[in-house]
Amino acid sequence: MDRDPVCGRKMNRNKAYFTIEYNGRRYYLCCPLCQAEFEKDPERYVVKTGKKTGGGKRRS
């Protein structure tokens, strides 16, 4: 299982809404809102080593 780096939701990579490659690593996103947030500021959701942060932002 992977995690959406924006909301922290556990993701089955085969069922992800959207995948994106950033700095040589693939990220799996659960919905259009998480996709938009990640694309707006990807550095907020990844660690310099390329590891996911595990949910940098909570949505209401």
PDB file of N, H, CA, C and O in Angstrom:
ATOM      1  N   MET A   1       0.838  -1.197   0.000  1.00  0.00           N
ATOM      2  CA  MET A   1       0.000   0.000   0.000  1.00  0.00           C
ATOM      3  C   MET A   1       0.875   1.249   0.000  1.00  0.00           C
ATOM      4  O   MET A   1       1.902   1.318   0.675  1.00  0.00           O
ATOM      5  N   ASP A   2       0.444   2.203  -0.759  1.00  0.00           N
ATOM      6  H   ASP A   2      -0.391   2.147  -1.308  1.00  0.00           H
ATOM      7  CA  ASP A   2       1.076   3.513  -0.779  1.00  0.00           C
ATOM      8  C   ASP A   2       0.151   4.484  -0.065  1.00  0.00           C
ATOM      9  O   ASP A   2      -0.982   4.143   0.275  1.00  0.00           O
ATOM     10  N   ARG A   3       0.643   5.698   0.158  1.00  0.00           N
ATOM     11  H   ARG A   3       1.564   5.975  -0.119  1.00  0.00           H
ATOM     12  CA  ARG A   3      -0.188   6.744   0.767  1.00  0.00           C
ATOM     13  C   ARG A   3      -0.201   7.966  -0.135  1.00  0.00           C
ATOM     14  O   ARG A   3       0.811   8.338  -0.729  1.00  0.00           O
ATOM     15  N   ASP A   4      -1.368   8.574  -0.221  1.00  0.00           N
ATOM     16  H   ASP A   4      -2.190   8.271   0.261  1.00  0.00           H
ATOM     17  CA  ASP A   4      -1.501   9.851  -0.902  1.00  0.00           C
ATOM     18  C   ASP A   4      -0.688  10.856  -0.079  1.00  0.00           C
ATOM     19  O   ASP A   4      -0.947  11.009   1.115  1.00  0.00           O
ATOM     20  N   PRO A   5       0.283  11.541  -0.681  1.00  0.00           N
ATOM     21  CA  PRO A   5       1.131  12.439   0.097  1.00  0.00           C
ATOM     22  C   PRO A   5       0.418  13.691   0.598  1.00  0.00           C
ATOM     23  O   PRO A   5       0.917  14.363   1.501  1.00  0.00           O
ATOM     24  N   VAL A   6      -0.732  14.012   0.033  1.00  0.00           N
ATOM     25  H   VAL A   6      -1.138  13.466  -0.700  1.00  0.00           H
ATOM     26  CA  VAL A   6      -1.455  15.215   0.435  1.00  0.00           C
ATOM     27  C   VAL A   6      -2.353  14.940   1.638  1.00  0.00           C
ATOM     28  O   VAL A   6      -2.260  15.636   2.649  1.00  0.00           O
ATOM     29  N   CYS A   7      -3.210  13.944   1.540  1.00  0.00           N
ATOM     30  H   CYS A   7      -3.284  13.379   0.718  1.00  0.00           H
ATOM     31  CA  CYS A   7      -4.176  13.694   2.613  1.00  0.00           C
ATOM     32  C   CYS A   7      -3.792  12.516   3.507  1.00  0.00           C
ATOM     33  O   CYS A   7      -4.360  12.346   4.586  1.00  0.00           O
ATOM     34  N   GLY A   8      -2.832  11.702   3.065  1.00  0.00           N
ATOM     35  H   GLY A   8      -2.371  11.840   2.188  1.00  0.00           H
ATOM     36  CA  GLY A   8      -2.385  10.574   3.870  1.00  0.00           C
ATOM     37  C   GLY A   8      -3.204   9.309   3.716  1.00  0.00           C
ATOM     38  O   GLY A   8      -2.942   8.317   4.397  1.00  0.00           O
ATOM     39  N   ARG A   9      -4.183   9.324   2.838  1.00  0.00           N
ATOM     40  H   ARG A   9      -4.395  10.130   2.285  1.00  0.00           H
ATOM     41  CA  ARG A   9      -5.045   8.161   2.622  1.00  0.00           C
ATOM     42  C   ARG A   9      -4.244   6.994   2.054  1.00  0.00           C
ATOM     43  O   ARG A   9      -3.419   7.180   1.160  1.00  0.00           O
ATOM     44  N   LYS A  10      -4.486   5.798   2.570  1.00  0.00           N
ATOM     45  H   LYS A  10      -5.157   5.647   3.297  1.00  0.00           H
ATOM     46  CA  LYS A  10      -3.857   4.606   2.016  1.00  0.00           C
ATOM     47  C   LYS A  10      -4.387   4.396   0.605  1.00  0.00           C
ATOM     48  O   LYS A  10      -5.590   4.470   0.355  1.00  0.00           O
ATOM     49  N   MET A  11      -3.460   4.133  -0.309  1.00  0.00           N
ATOM     50  H   MET A  11      -2.483   4.072  -0.105  1.00  0.00           H
ATOM     51  CA  MET A  11      -3.819   4.007  -1.719  1.00  0.00           C
ATOM     52  C   MET A  11      -3.350   2.681  -2.291  1.00  0.00           C
ATOM     53  O   MET A  11      -2.208   2.271  -2.083  1.00  0.00           O
ATOM     54  N   ASN A  12      -4.236   2.018  -3.009  1.00  0.00           N
ATOM     55  H   ASN A  12      -5.164   2.350  -3.178  1.00  0.00           H
ATOM     56  CA  ASN A  12      -3.855   0.914  -3.872  1.00  0.00           C
ATOM     57  C   ASN A  12      -3.421   1.571  -5.176  1.00  0.00           C
ATOM     58  O   ASN A  12      -4.236   2.204  -5.848  1.00  0.00           O
ATOM     59  N   ARG A  13      -2.169   1.431  -5.537  1.00  0.00           N
ATOM     60  H   ARG A  13      -1.507   0.917  -4.991  1.00  0.00           H
ATOM     61  CA  ARG A  13      -1.649   2.157  -6.697  1.00  0.00           C
ATOM     62  C   ARG A  13      -2.417   1.851  -7.980  1.00  0.00           C
ATOM     63  O   ARG A  13      -2.423   2.669  -8.901  1.00  0.00           O
ATOM     64  N   ASN A  14      -3.059   0.696  -8.056  1.00  0.00           N
ATOM     65  H   ASN A  14      -3.054   0.031  -7.309  1.00  0.00           H
ATOM     66  CA  ASN A  14      -3.845   0.354  -9.244  1.00  0.00           C
ATOM     67  C   ASN A  14      -5.182   1.076  -9.292  1.00  0.00           C
ATOM     68  O   ASN A  14      -5.835   1.101 -10.335  1.00  0.00           O
ATOM     69  N   LYS A  15      -5.596   1.662  -8.178  1.00  0.00           N
ATOM     70  H   LYS A  15      -5.066   1.642  -7.330  1.00  0.00           H
ATOM     71  CA  LYS A  15      -6.881   2.352  -8.129  1.00  0.00           C
ATOM     72  C   LYS A  15      -6.742   3.859  -7.888  1.00  0.00           C
ATOM     73  O   LYS A  15      -7.734   4.543  -7.634  1.00  0.00           O
ATOM     74  N   ALA A  16      -5.533   4.363  -7.968  1.00  0.00           N
ATOM     75  H   ALA A  16      -4.728   3.807  -8.175  1.00  0.00           H
ATOM     76  CA  ALA A  16      -5.291   5.785  -7.747  1.00  0.00           C
ATOM     77  C   ALA A  16      -6.006   6.611  -8.818  1.00  0.00           C
ATOM     78  O   ALA A  16      -6.093   6.209  -9.978  1.00  0.00           O
ATOM     79  N   TYR A  17      -6.510   7.759  -8.406  1.00  0.00           N
ATOM     80  H   TYR A  17      -6.439   8.085  -7.463  1.00  0.00           H
ATOM     81  CA  TYR A  17      -7.148   8.677  -9.356  1.00  0.00           C
ATOM     82  C   TYR A  17      -6.107   9.212 -10.340  1.00  0.00           C
ATOM     83  O   TYR A  17      -6.372   9.338 -11.535  1.00  0.00           O
ATOM     84  N   PHE A  18      -4.921   9.523  -9.817  1.00  0.00           N
ATOM     85  H   PHE A  18      -4.706   9.421  -8.846  1.00  0.00           H
ATOM     86  CA  PHE A  18      -3.894  10.162 -10.627  1.00  0.00           C
ATOM     87  C   PHE A  18      -2.523   9.758 -10.109  1.00  0.00           C
ATOM     88  O   PHE A  18      -2.335   9.631  -8.899  1.00  0.00           O
ATOM     89  N   THR A  19      -1.567   9.555 -11.000  1.00  0.00           N
ATOM     90  H   THR A  19      -1.720   9.658 -11.983  1.00  0.00           H
ATOM     91  CA  THR A  19      -0.190   9.319 -10.594  1.00  0.00           C
ATOM     92  C   THR A  19       0.682  10.400 -11.218  1.00  0.00           C
ATOM     93  O   THR A  19       0.418  10.877 -12.321  1.00  0.00           O
ATOM     94  N   ILE A  20       1.716  10.771 -10.494  1.00  0.00           N
ATOM     95  H   ILE A  20       1.930  10.384  -9.597  1.00  0.00           H
ATOM     96  CA  ILE A  20       2.625  11.798 -10.988  1.00  0.00           C
ATOM     97  C   ILE A  20       4.032  11.414 -10.590  1.00  0.00           C
ATOM     98  O   ILE A  20       4.256  10.878  -9.505  1.00  0.00           O
ATOM     99  N   GLU A  21       4.984  11.689 -11.472  1.00  0.00           N
ATOM    100  H   GLU A  21       4.802  12.124 -12.354  1.00  0.00           H
ATOM    101  CA  GLU A  21       6.382  11.457 -11.136  1.00  0.00           C
ATOM    102  C   GLU A  21       7.022  12.796 -10.817  1.00  0.00           C
ATOM    103  O   GLU A  21       6.895  13.762 -11.570  1.00  0.00           O
ATOM    104  N   TYR A  22       7.711  12.832  -9.688  1.00  0.00           N
ATOM    105  H   TYR A  22       7.813  12.047  -9.076  1.00  0.00           H
ATOM    106  CA  TYR A  22       8.371  14.061  -9.250  1.00  0.00           C
ATOM    107  C   TYR A  22       9.722  13.689  -8.669  1.00  0.00           C
ATOM    108  O   TYR A  22       9.808  12.854  -7.769  1.00  0.00           O
ATOM    109  N   ASN A  23      10.778  14.308  -9.181  1.00  0.00           N
ATOM    110  H   ASN A  23      10.708  14.987  -9.912  1.00  0.00           H
ATOM    111  CA  ASN A  23      12.147  14.017  -8.738  1.00  0.00           C
ATOM    112  C   ASN A  23      12.469  12.526  -8.769  1.00  0.00           C
ATOM    113  O   ASN A  23      13.122  12.001  -7.867  1.00  0.00           O
ATOM    114  N   GLY A  24      12.003  11.852  -9.821  1.00  0.00           N
ATOM    115  H   GLY A  24      11.473  12.279 -10.554  1.00  0.00           H
ATOM    116  CA  GLY A  24      12.328  10.449 -10.005  1.00  0.00           C
ATOM    117  C   GLY A  24      11.525   9.470  -9.168  1.00  0.00           C
ATOM    118  O   GLY A  24      11.836   8.280  -9.140  1.00  0.00           O
ATOM    119  N   ARG A  25      10.504   9.951  -8.491  1.00  0.00           N
ATOM    120  H   ARG A  25      10.251  10.918  -8.514  1.00  0.00           H
ATOM    121  CA  ARG A  25       9.662   9.077  -7.665  1.00  0.00           C
ATOM    122  C   ARG A  25       8.201   9.250  -8.077  1.00  0.00           C
ATOM    123  O   ARG A  25       7.757  10.356  -8.386  1.00  0.00           O
ATOM    124  N   ARG A  26       7.467   8.146  -8.075  1.00  0.00           N
ATOM    125  H   ARG A  26       7.827   7.247  -7.824  1.00  0.00           H
ATOM    126  CA  ARG A  26       6.061   8.182  -8.466  1.00  0.00           C
ATOM    127  C   ARG A  26       5.186   8.329  -7.228  1.00  0.00           C
ATOM    128  O   ARG A  26       5.389   7.648  -6.223  1.00  0.00           O
ATOM    129  N   TYR A  27       4.207   9.232  -7.318  1.00  0.00           N
ATOM    130  H   TYR A  27       4.042   9.785  -8.134  1.00  0.00           H
ATOM    131  CA  TYR A  27       3.250   9.479  -6.232  1.00  0.00           C
ATOM    132  C   TYR A  27       1.847   9.164  -6.718  1.00  0.00           C
ATOM    133  O   TYR A  27       1.499   9.414  -7.872  1.00  0.00           O
ATOM    134  N   TYR A  28       1.048   8.610  -5.815  1.00  0.00           N
ATOM    135  H   TYR A  28       1.331   8.406  -4.878  1.00  0.00           H
ATOM    136  CA  TYR A  28      -0.310   8.177  -6.135  1.00  0.00           C
ATOM    137  C   TYR A  28      -1.282   9.062  -5.374  1.00  0.00           C
ATOM    138  O   TYR A  28      -1.193   9.193  -4.153  1.00  0.00           O
ATOM    139  N   LEU A  29      -2.209   9.668  -6.102  1.00  0.00           N
ATOM    140  H   LEU A  29      -2.282   9.562  -7.094  1.00  0.00           H
ATOM    141  CA  LEU A  29      -3.144  10.632  -5.520  1.00  0.00           C
ATOM    142  C   LEU A  29      -4.570  10.119  -5.657  1.00  0.00           C
ATOM    143  O   LEU A  29      -4.933   9.499  -6.657  1.00  0.00           O
ATOM    144  N   CYS A  30      -5.377  10.392  -4.620  1.00  0.00           N
ATOM    145  H   CYS A  30      -5.083  10.895  -3.808  1.00  0.00           H
ATOM    146  CA  CYS A  30      -6.700   9.770  -4.538  1.00  0.00           C
ATOM    147  C   CYS A  30      -7.811  10.539  -5.246  1.00  0.00           C
ATOM    148  O   CYS A  30      -8.844   9.952  -5.568  1.00  0.00           O
ATOM    149  N   CYS A  31      -7.626  11.843  -5.498  1.00  0.00           N
ATOM    150  H   CYS A  31      -6.787  12.319  -5.236  1.00  0.00           H
ATOM    151  CA  CYS A  31      -8.730  12.629  -6.057  1.00  0.00           C
ATOM    152  C   CYS A  31      -8.206  13.899  -6.724  1.00  0.00           C
ATOM    153  O   CYS A  31      -7.032  14.237  -6.575  1.00  0.00           O
ATOM    154  N   PRO A  32      -9.068  14.606  -7.460  1.00  0.00           N
ATOM    155  CA  PRO A  32      -8.644  15.843  -8.129  1.00  0.00           C
ATOM    156  C   PRO A  32      -8.156  16.922  -7.157  1.00  0.00           C
ATOM    157  O   PRO A  32      -7.264  17.698  -7.502  1.00  0.00           O
ATOM    158  N   LEU A  33      -8.719  16.982  -5.965  1.00  0.00           N
ATOM    159  H   LEU A  33      -9.444  16.352  -5.685  1.00  0.00           H
ATOM    160  CA  LEU A  33      -8.281  17.985  -4.995  1.00  0.00           C
ATOM    161  C   LEU A  33      -6.845  17.741  -4.554  1.00  0.00           C
ATOM    162  O   LEU A  33      -6.052  18.679  -4.466  1.00  0.00           O
ATOM    163  N   CYS A  34      -6.507  16.489  -4.277  1.00  0.00           N
ATOM    164  H   CYS A  34      -7.151  15.727  -4.348  1.00  0.00           H
ATOM    165  CA  CYS A  34      -5.138  16.157  -3.884  1.00  0.00           C
ATOM    166  C   CYS A  34      -4.177  16.377  -5.052  1.00  0.00           C
ATOM    167  O   CYS A  34      -3.049  16.826  -4.849  1.00  0.00           O
ATOM    168  N   GLN A  35      -4.610  16.069  -6.253  1.00  0.00           N
ATOM    169  H   GLN A  35      -5.526  15.704  -6.418  1.00  0.00           H
ATOM    170  CA  GLN A  35      -3.779  16.309  -7.426  1.00  0.00           C
ATOM    171  C   GLN A  35      -3.450  17.795  -7.551  1.00  0.00           C
ATOM    172  O   GLN A  35      -2.293  18.160  -7.758  1.00  0.00           O
ATOM    173  N   ALA A  36      -4.457  18.645  -7.426  1.00  0.00           N
ATOM    174  H   ALA A  36      -5.397  18.349  -7.258  1.00  0.00           H
ATOM    175  CA  ALA A  36      -4.254  20.097  -7.547  1.00  0.00           C
ATOM    176  C   ALA A  36      -3.326  20.618  -6.456  1.00  0.00           C
ATOM    177  O   ALA A  36      -2.452  21.441  -6.726  1.00  0.00           O
ATOM    178  N   GLU A  37      -3.510  20.145  -5.230  1.00  0.00           N
ATOM    179  H   GLU A  37      -4.220  19.476  -5.010  1.00  0.00           H
ATOM    180  CA  GLU A  37      -2.661  20.588  -4.115  1.00  0.00           C
ATOM    181  C   GLU A  37      -1.210  20.154  -4.331  1.00  0.00           C
ATOM    182  O   GLU A  37      -0.286  20.936  -4.106  1.00  0.00           O
ATOM    183  N   PHE A  38      -1.015  18.927  -4.760  1.00  0.00           N
ATOM    184  H   PHE A  38      -1.765  18.292  -4.943  1.00  0.00           H
ATOM    185  CA  PHE A  38       0.336  18.427  -4.988  1.00  0.00           C
ATOM    186  C   PHE A  38       1.012  19.221  -6.103  1.00  0.00           C
ATOM    187  O   PHE A  38       2.166  19.627  -5.964  1.00  0.00           O
ATOM    188  N   GLU A  39       0.302  19.443  -7.203  1.00  0.00           N
ATOM    189  H   GLU A  39      -0.635  19.114  -7.316  1.00  0.00           H
ATOM    190  CA  GLU A  39       0.882  20.155  -8.338  1.00  0.00           C
ATOM    191  C   GLU A  39       1.177  21.615  -8.009  1.00  0.00           C
ATOM    192  O   GLU A  39       2.107  22.197  -8.567  1.00  0.00           O
ATOM    193  N   LYS A  40       0.408  22.205  -7.120  1.00  0.00           N
ATOM    194  H   LYS A  40      -0.347  21.732  -6.666  1.00  0.00           H
ATOM    195  CA  LYS A  40       0.607  23.598  -6.736  1.00  0.00           C
ATOM    196  C   LYS A  40       1.923  23.776  -5.970  1.00  0.00           C
ATOM    197  O   LYS A  40       2.629  24.763  -6.178  1.00  0.00           O
ATOM    198  N   ASP A  41       2.254  22.831  -5.089  1.00  0.00           N
ATOM    199  H   ASP A  41       1.680  22.030  -4.919  1.00  0.00           H
ATOM    200  CA  ASP A  41       3.453  22.948  -4.257  1.00  0.00           C
ATOM    201  C   ASP A  41       3.976  21.566  -3.872  1.00  0.00           C
ATOM    202  O   ASP A  41       3.836  21.149  -2.722  1.00  0.00           O
ATOM    203  N   PRO A  42       4.578  20.855  -4.824  1.00  0.00           N
ATOM    204  CA  PRO A  42       5.007  19.482  -4.540  1.00  0.00           C
ATOM    205  C   PRO A  42       6.031  19.385  -3.413  1.00  0.00           C
ATOM    206  O   PRO A  42       6.033  18.394  -2.684  1.00  0.00           O
ATOM    207  N   GLU A  43       6.888  20.366  -3.250  1.00  0.00           N
ATOM    208  H   GLU A  43       6.887  21.172  -3.843  1.00  0.00           H
ATOM    209  CA  GLU A  43       7.902  20.320  -2.195  1.00  0.00           C
ATOM    210  C   GLU A  43       7.286  20.262  -0.803  1.00  0.00           C
ATOM    211  O   GLU A  43       7.920  19.788   0.139  1.00  0.00           O
ATOM    212  N   ARG A  44       6.081  20.731  -0.673  1.00  0.00           N
ATOM    213  H   ARG A  44       5.565  21.116  -1.438  1.00  0.00           H
ATOM    214  CA  ARG A  44       5.383  20.685   0.620  1.00  0.00           C
ATOM    215  C   ARG A  44       5.068  19.245   1.030  1.00  0.00           C
ATOM    216  O   ARG A  44       4.963  18.942   2.219  1.00  0.00           O
ATOM    217  N   TYR A  45       4.921  18.369   0.052  1.00  0.00           N
ATOM    218  H   TYR A  45       5.007  18.615  -0.913  1.00  0.00           H
ATOM    219  CA  TYR A  45       4.457  17.012   0.315  1.00  0.00           C
ATOM    220  C   TYR A  45       5.523  15.937   0.165  1.00  0.00           C
ATOM    221  O   TYR A  45       5.236  14.756   0.362  1.00  0.00           O
ATOM    222  N   VAL A  46       6.729  16.318  -0.175  1.00  0.00           N
ATOM    223  H   VAL A  46       6.962  17.278  -0.335  1.00  0.00           H
ATOM    224  CA  VAL A  46       7.811  15.346  -0.288  1.00  0.00           C
ATOM    225  C   VAL A  46       8.993  15.795   0.557  1.00  0.00           C
ATOM    226  O   VAL A  46       9.172  16.982   0.830  1.00  0.00           O
ATOM    227  N   VAL A  47       9.787  14.824   0.962  1.00  0.00           N
ATOM    228  H   VAL A  47       9.641  13.860   0.740  1.00  0.00           H
ATOM    229  CA  VAL A  47      11.009  15.091   1.702  1.00  0.00           C
ATOM    230  C   VAL A  47      12.143  15.159   0.687  1.00  0.00           C
ATOM    231  O   VAL A  47      12.065  14.523  -0.363  1.00  0.00           O
ATOM    232  N   LYS A  48      13.167  15.900   0.975  1.00  0.00           N
ATOM    233  H   LYS A  48      13.230  16.417   1.828  1.00  0.00           H
ATOM    234  CA  LYS A  48      14.269  16.073   0.028  1.00  0.00           C
ATOM    235  C   LYS A  48      14.869  14.763  -0.449  1.00  0.00           C
ATOM    236  O   LYS A  48      15.414  14.702  -1.551  1.00  0.00           O
ATOM    237  N   THR A  49      14.782  13.713   0.359  1.00  0.00           N
ATOM    238  H   THR A  49      14.340  13.762   1.255  1.00  0.00           H
ATOM    239  CA  THR A  49      15.294  12.406  -0.049  1.00  0.00           C
ATOM    240  C   THR A  49      14.367  11.724  -1.041  1.00  0.00           C
ATOM    241  O   THR A  49      14.721  10.690  -1.607  1.00  0.00           O
ATOM    242  N   GLY A  50      13.170  12.294  -1.262  1.00  0.00           N
ATOM    243  H   GLY A  50      12.882  13.134  -0.802  1.00  0.00           H
ATOM    244  CA  GLY A  50      12.210  11.713  -2.179  1.00  0.00           C
ATOM    245  C   GLY A  50      11.153  10.889  -1.493  1.00  0.00           C
ATOM    246  O   GLY A  50      10.271  10.343  -2.156  1.00  0.00           O
ATOM    247  N   LYS A  51      11.217  10.785  -0.176  1.00  0.00           N
ATOM    248  H   LYS A  51      11.933  11.229   0.363  1.00  0.00           H
ATOM    249  CA  LYS A  51      10.204  10.025   0.545  1.00  0.00           C
ATOM    250  C   LYS A  51       8.972  10.874   0.765  1.00  0.00           C
ATOM    251  O   LYS A  51       9.048  12.098   0.867  1.00  0.00           O
ATOM    252  N   LYS A  52       7.831  10.200   0.837  1.00  0.00           N
ATOM    253  H   LYS A  52       7.769   9.205   0.754  1.00  0.00           H
ATOM    254  CA  LYS A  52       6.570  10.885   1.077  1.00  0.00           C
ATOM    255  C   LYS A  52       6.477  11.330   2.529  1.00  0.00           C
ATOM    256  O   LYS A  52       7.037  10.696   3.424  1.00  0.00           O
ATOM    257  N   THR A  53       5.766  12.426   2.751  1.00  0.00           N
ATOM    258  H   THR A  53       5.311  12.942   2.024  1.00  0.00           H
ATOM    259  CA  THR A  53       5.608  12.928   4.100  1.00  0.00           C
ATOM    260  C   THR A  53       4.475  12.226   4.833  1.00  0.00           C
ATOM    261  O   THR A  53       4.438  12.229   6.064  1.00  0.00           O
ATOM    262  N   GLY A  54       3.544  11.621   4.087  1.00  0.00           N
ATOM    263  H   GLY A  54       3.573  11.619   3.088  1.00  0.00           H
ATOM    264  CA  GLY A  54       2.443  10.903   4.736  1.00  0.00           C
ATOM    265  C   GLY A  54       1.297  11.798   5.135  1.00  0.00           C
ATOM    266  O   GLY A  54       0.648  11.552   6.152  1.00  0.00           O
ATOM    267  N   GLY A  55       1.033  12.830   4.362  1.00  0.00           N
ATOM    268  H   GLY A  55       1.561  13.031   3.537  1.00  0.00           H
ATOM    269  CA  GLY A  55      -0.146  13.659   4.624  1.00  0.00           C
ATOM    270  C   GLY A  55       0.212  14.979   5.247  1.00  0.00           C
ATOM    271  O   GLY A  55       0.150  15.127   6.468  1.00  0.00           O
ATOM    272  N   GLY A  56       0.579  15.930   4.446  1.00  0.00           N
ATOM    273  H   GLY A  56       0.630  15.810   3.455  1.00  0.00           H
ATOM    274  CA  GLY A  56       0.981  17.231   4.966  1.00  0.00           C
ATOM    275  C   GLY A  56      -0.167  18.177   5.196  1.00  0.00           C
ATOM    276  O   GLY A  56       0.018  19.206   5.846  1.00  0.00           O
ATOM    277  N   LYS A  57      -1.352  17.871   4.689  1.00  0.00           N
ATOM    278  H   LYS A  57      -1.502  17.035   4.161  1.00  0.00           H
ATOM    279  CA  LYS A  57      -2.475  18.793   4.817  1.00  0.00           C
ATOM    280  C   LYS A  57      -3.753  18.026   5.063  1.00  0.00           C
ATOM    281  O   LYS A  57      -4.006  16.998   4.435  1.00  0.00           O
ATOM    282  N   ARG A  58      -4.546  18.524   5.970  1.00  0.00           N
ATOM    283  H   ARG A  58      -4.341  19.359   6.481  1.00  0.00           H
ATOM    284  CA  ARG A  58      -5.854  17.915   6.245  1.00  0.00           C
ATOM    285  C   ARG A  58      -6.921  18.745   5.565  1.00  0.00           C
ATOM    286  O   ARG A  58      -6.846  19.972   5.507  1.00  0.00           O
ATOM    287  N   ARG A  59      -7.909  18.045   5.054  1.00  0.00           N
ATOM    288  H   ARG A  59      -7.969  17.048   5.101  1.00  0.00           H
ATOM    289  CA  ARG A  59      -9.035  18.738   4.437  1.00  0.00           C
ATOM    290  C   ARG A  59     -10.245  18.585   5.336  1.00  0.00           C
ATOM    291  O   ARG A  59     -10.404  17.571   6.016  1.00  0.00           O
ATOM    292  N   SER A  60     -11.090  19.591   5.336  1.00  0.00           N
ATOM    293  H   SER A  60     -10.961  20.415   4.784  1.00  0.00           H
ATOM    294  CA  SER A  60     -12.319  19.534   6.138  1.00  0.00           C
ATOM    295  C   SER A  60     -13.461  19.043   5.301  1.00  0.00           C
ATOM    296  O   SER A  60     -14.583  18.924   5.795  1.00  0.00           O
TER     297      SER A  60
END
